[in-house]
Amino acid sequence: MKRFFYFLSFCFISNFISLNAQNSETYKLPGETLKAQAEKILYKKTPQEDMYLYLLRPVNKTTKNLPAIVYFTGGGWIEGNVEGQIPNPAWFRDQGIIGICADYRVKKRHGTSPLECIEDAKSAIRYVREHAKELGVDPNKIIAAGGSAGGHIAACTFLDGGEAATENKKISSKPNALVLHNPVLGEGFGNDFFSVHPEFSPILHVKKGWPPTVFSNGTKDNTTPYASAVKFQKLMKDAGNSCMLITVEDAGHSCDWPVSNPNFLPTMNQMWNFLIKQKIVSQL
């Protein structure tokens, strides 16, 4: 009987440890699984399709409002989906904050331009802030994030203009911090768009007052040139803003993606530590 009891105890403890280990690394789950597990929240109706947020809450429940990070997928404003980006907000969820992946209109699925991408990104941040209380979010600790073109529209949530006429501009779309992965900054990829719409070129609109910004870039990136990343960081610091460039040596575009990339965890940990220093998030 004692042996049987010990056996049951061992199984319980083993399962408990296994469950916690899995919960602490949910970002390793397939994107389709994470999307299916997320809270699906309608944030905007558009002529092409309804747009949703996919919200992931920390495993350990809390009654206090938490910081939230809102990710936008890359894809050159042409393609991209929630499944491909949601492991990033899942990683932040594993650190104890709310992780959100926001779908937005892209050319391949909706026949749209970068202007609609920017408009949707602003709508997503604005929705999270306006509904912060019911979502359990601290409205003063909303982080906009994304990779490549997703990083561009995340940065554009801080820039003025680009909202739909129906937006409630009394609610700010400006984030409290930016987390960007090899972002499109206005040089290199997208030159045709920026020549027509320089107002949405982040590198042309650096001024004092930008939110704390941390971003990564590979030294061999031919899409979002590393030289432009260095230039952007210098402009940010010269303007008195807090900005950290994470250099990924010998890496091309998608320098820290996917999660199997050996640069993924080192980059994410540096980004997390930056946010701690900026008092946007707290150490677990």
C-alpha positions in Angstrom: 0.0 0.0 0.0 2.8 2.3 0.9 4.5 1.6 -2.4 1.3 2.4 -4.2 1.0 5.7 -2.3 4.5 6.7 -3.1 3.9 5.8 -6.8 0.8 8.1 -6.9 2.8 10.9 -5.2 5.6 10.5 -7.6 3.2 10.7 -10.6 1.5 13.8 -9.2 4.8 15.6 -8.5 6.1 14.6 -12.0 3.0 15.8 -13.7 3.0 19.0 -11.7 6.6 19.7 -12.6 6.0 18.8 -16.3 2.9 21.1 -16.4 4.8 24.0 -14.9 7.7 23.5 -17.3 5.3 23.5 -20.2 3.4 26.6 -18.9 6.7 28.5 -18.4 7.6 27.9 -22.1 4.3 28.2 -23.9 6.0 30.2 -26.7 7.4 26.8 -28.0 3.9 25.6 -28.8 2.9 25.8 -32.5 1.4 29.1 -33.6 -1.9 27.4 -34.5 -2.2 26.0 -31.0 -1.4 29.4 -29.4 -4.0 31.1 -31.6 -6.6 28.5 -30.7 -5.9 29.0 -27.0 -6.0 32.8 -27.1 -9.0 35.0 -26.3 -10.3 36.2 -29.6 -11.4 39.8 -29.4 -13.0 41.9 -32.2 -11.2 45.3 -32.2 -12.4 46.7 -35.6 -14.8 46.1 -38.4 -13.4 46.9 -41.9 -14.9 46.7 -45.4 -12.7 43.7 -46.1 -12.9 41.7 -42.9 -13.4 42.0 -39.2 -10.1 42.4 -37.3 -9.3 40.6 -34.1 -6.8 40.6 -31.2 -5.6 37.3 -29.9 -4.9 37.7 -26.2 -2.8 35.4 -24.0 -2.9 35.8 -20.2 -0.2 34.7 -17.8 -0.8 31.2 -16.3 -0.7 32.6 -12.8 -3.9 34.6 -12.4 -3.9 38.0 -10.8 -6.4 40.7 -10.0 -4.1 43.6 -10.8 -3.8 45.3 -14.2 -0.8 44.1 -16.1 1.5 45.6 -18.8 0.5 44.4 -22.3 2.6 43.9 -25.4 0.8 44.1 -28.8 2.6 42.3 -31.7 2.1 42.9 -35.4 3.4 40.3 -37.8 5.9 41.0 -40.5 5.3 40.3 -44.2 6.1 43.4 -46.1 2.6 44.8 -45.7 1.7 42.1 -48.2 1.2 38.9 -46.2 1.6 37.6 -42.7 -0.7 36.0 -40.2 -1.3 35.6 -36.5 0.1 32.1 -36.4 3.4 33.2 -37.6 3.9 35.9 -34.9 2.0 34.8 -31.8 5.0 32.9 -30.3 6.6 36.3 -29.5 3.7 37.6 -27.4 3.5 34.1 -25.9 7.1 34.5 -24.7 6.2 37.8 -23.0 3.1 36.1 -21.5 5.5 33.5 -20.0 7.3 36.4 -18.3 4.1 37.4 -16.6 2.5 40.2 -18.7 -0.4 40.1 -21.2 0.7 39.1 -24.7 -1.4 40.1 -27.7 -1.1 39.4 -31.4 -3.2 41.8 -33.5 -4.3 40.8 -37.0 -4.4 43.6 -39.6 -5.2 44.0 -43.2 -2.5 43.1 -45.8 -2.4 43.2 -49.6 -2.5 39.5 -50.3 -5.6 38.8 -48.2 -7.4 42.2 -48.4 -6.0 44.1 -51.4 -4.9 46.9 -49.2 -1.8 49.2 -49.0 0.6 50.1 -46.1 -1.8 52.9 -45.2 -4.5 50.4 -44.0 -1.8 48.5 -42.1 -0.9 51.6 -40.2 -4.5 52.5 -39.6 -5.3 49.1 -38.2 -2.2 49.2 -35.9 -3.3 52.5 -34.4 -6.8 51.1 -34.0 -5.5 48.0 -32.1 -3.4 50.0 -29.6 -6.3 52.5 -29.2 -8.7 49.6 -28.5 -6.4 48.0 -25.9 -6.1 51.4 -24.1 -9.8 52.2 -24.3 -10.8 48.7 -23.0 -7.9 48.4 -20.6 -10.0 47.9 -17.5 -12.0 45.0 -18.9 -8.9 43.4 -20.4 -6.9 43.7 -17.2 -4.3 45.9 -18.8 -2.5 48.9 -17.3 -3.3 51.6 -19.8 0.0 53.3 -19.1 2.1 50.3 -19.9 1.1 49.3 -23.4 4.0 48.1 -25.6 3.7 48.1 -29.4 5.9 45.5 -31.1 6.5 43.7 -34.4 9.0 42.4 -36.9 10.0 44.0 -40.2 6.9 45.6 -41.7 5.1 44.8 -38.4 7.9 46.7 -36.6 7.2 49.6 -38.9 3.5 49.8 -38.2 4.2 49.4 -34.5 6.5 52.4 -34.7 3.9 54.3 -36.7 1.4 54.0 -33.8 3.5 56.8 -32.2 3.5 59.0 -35.3 0.8 61.5 -35.9 -1.9 60.9 -38.5 -3.1 57.9 -40.4 -6.3 57.2 -38.4 -9.6 56.4 -39.9 -12.1 59.2 -39.7 -14.3 57.2 -37.3 -11.5 56.7 -34.7 -12.0 58.1 -31.2 -8.9 60.4 -31.1 -9.6 61.3 -27.5 -8.0 57.9 -26.8 -4.3 57.9 -27.6 -2.8 55.2 -30.0 0.7 56.1 -28.8 2.4 53.2 -27.0 4.4 53.5 -23.8 7.3 51.5 -25.2 8.4 49.9 -28.5 9.9 46.5 -29.1 11.0 46.0 -32.7 12.7 43.2 -34.6 14.6 44.3 -37.7 12.0 47.0 -38.3 11.4 48.9 -41.5 12.5 52.4 -40.6 12.1 54.3 -43.8 15.3 53.3 -45.6 16.0 50.2 -47.6 12.8 48.2 -48.0 9.7 50.2 -48.8 11.5 53.2 -50.5 8.7 53.5 -53.1 6.1 53.9 -50.3 8.2 56.3 -48.3 8.9 58.5 -51.3 5.1 59.1 -51.5 4.4 59.0 -47.8 7.4 60.4 -45.9 5.1 61.2 -43.0 5.2 57.5 -42.2 9.0 57.1 -42.3 10.0 56.7 -38.6 13.6 57.7 -39.3 12.5 61.1 -40.6 10.4 61.9 -37.5 12.6 61.2 -34.6 12.2 63.9 -32.0 12.3 64.2 -28.2 9.4 62.4 -26.6 9.5 59.0 -28.4 8.7 56.1 -26.0 11.6 53.9 -24.8 12.6 51.8 -27.8 14.5 48.6 -28.0 15.2 46.9 -31.4 17.3 44.3 -33.0 19.0 44.2 -36.4 21.4 41.8 -38.2 24.7 43.2 -39.4 24.1 41.5 -42.8 20.5 42.5 -43.3 19.9 43.6 -46.9 16.2 44.3 -46.3 16.4 46.6 -43.3 20.0 47.8 -43.5 22.1 47.7 -40.3 23.5 51.1 -41.1 20.0 52.6 -40.9 19.5 50.9 -37.5 22.6 52.5 -36.2 21.5 55.9 -37.7 18.1 55.6 -36.0 19.6 54.8 -32.6 21.9 57.8 -32.9 19.0 60.1 -33.9 17.0 58.8 -30.9 19.7 59.3 -28.4 20.7 62.7 -29.8 17.0 63.7 -29.3 17.2 62.6 -25.6 15.2 59.4 -26.0 15.9 56.0 -24.5 16.9 53.6 -27.3 18.8 50.4 -27.4 20.0 48.6 -30.6 20.6 44.9 -30.2 23.2 44.0 -32.8 23.0 40.5 -34.1 26.4 39.7 -35.7 26.4 38.1 -39.2 22.7 37.8 -39.3 20.4 38.7 -42.2 16.8 39.6 -42.1 14.7 37.9 -39.4 17.8 38.0 -37.3 16.1 36.6 -34.2 13.3 34.6 -35.7 11.8 31.9 -35.5 12.0 30.6 -31.9 14.4 27.9 -33.0 16.8 30.6 -34.1 19.8 30.6 -31.6 19.4 34.4 -31.4 15.8 34.3 -30.3 16.2 33.9 -26.6 19.3 36.1 -26.1 17.5 38.9 -28.0 14.2 38.5 -26.1 16.0 38.5 -22.8 17.8 41.7 -23.6 14.5 43.3 -24.6 12.9 42.2 -21.4 15.8 43.6 -19.3 15.5 46.9 -21.2 11.8 47.1 -20.3 12.6 46.4 -16.7 15.1 49.2 -16.6 12.5 51.5 -18.1 10.0 50.5 -15.4 7.5 49.3 -18.0 7.6 45.7 -16.6 8.7 44.1 -13.4 11.0 41.1 -12.8 9.0 38.0 -11.9 
